[in-house]
Amino acid sequence: MLNSLLLPLEKLGRRTTSTVADLGYAGMLLIDSLRFLLFGWRHGQPVRLRMIFEQARQVGVDAIPIVSLLSFTIGVMLGIQFIAALGEFGAESKVVLAAGKSITREFGALITAIVVAGRSGSSFAARLGSMVVSQEVDALAVIGIEPVRYLVAPALVAMLIMVPTLTVLADLVALIGAGLYCSGPLDMNLASYMVSTLNQLEPRDIWEGVSKSFVFAILITLIGVSTGFSVSGGAEGVGRATTRAVVLSISAIVIADMLFSYFLNR
């Protein structure tokens, strides 16, 4: 009887300890990455621009088509919903403002982060996990190359550059999608819709979404690389790590987005 009562507490304690250890490990990866970015050149371990550009291409440029497609779809969907919802109250004139603020504050950054987590977060985990299993990470350390400097820091910089950039692109494409649908019911052309949207938006609306994207970029990178470095169990372990990285990244993004929305809109 006593064992059956203590077993759930034991499992909870183990999971709590494991979660705290994972958070600490991710934090150390962040600190080490920043250390190599700022002071690595002093010790002969600089972060190479070539590697940052390569990561930026993989993370950002290659993601433009899918981010644009999903952002356009989200914009049209928001236009449909706001026209239907606000039309019941005779408030069609507020559709432009509602769609603009929803996209720039919320959906542009959120859809971009989810897409990048699915593409790049899983890629980080799979690539690093494969290197850990094949002992390539150990080989880097043996020949004097710091794995964090070589594998993590370029990815972090690339994500901090490209995720906000993709967020701005997603905002623009989603606004165009909303404008294409709403211009008919609102009896205005797309150019007039976009001008009206820009007139009603404030710099704070854009900055709120972009500021979220910086945090999302850090979360996706740290979860992906920390999950990859902790792989064990061969190819099966790499598969588990890839799935775990995507699930944890999206969960962290949604929770962080909720906290941002609460504190920034009080």
HELIX and SHEET records of a PDB file:
HELIX    1   1 LEU A    2  PHE A   39  1                                  38    
HELIX    2   2 GLY A   40  HIS A   43  5                                   4    
HELIX    3   3 LEU A   49  VAL A   59  1                                  11    
HELIX    4   4 VAL A   61  ALA A   63  5                                   3    
HELIX    5   5 ILE A   64  GLY A   87  1                                  24    
HELIX    6   6 GLU A   92  LYS A   94  5                                   3    
HELIX    7   7 VAL A   95  SER A  102  1                                   8    
HELIX    8   8 ILE A  103  PHE A  107  3                                   5    
HELIX    9   9 GLY A  108  VAL A  116  1                                   9    
HELIX   10  10 ALA A  117  GLY A  121  3                                   5    
HELIX   11  11 SER A  122  VAL A  133  1                                  12    
HELIX   12  12 GLU A  136  VAL A  142  1                                   7    
HELIX   13  13 PRO A  147  PRO A  147  1                                   1    
HELIX   14  14 VAL A  148  VAL A  152  3                                   5    
HELIX   15  15 ALA A  153  CYS A  182  1                                  30    
HELIX   16  16 LEU A  190  GLN A  200  1                                  11    
HELIX   17  17 PRO A  203  PHE A  229  1                                  27    
HELIX   18  18 GLY A  234  LEU A  264  1                                  31    
END                                                                             
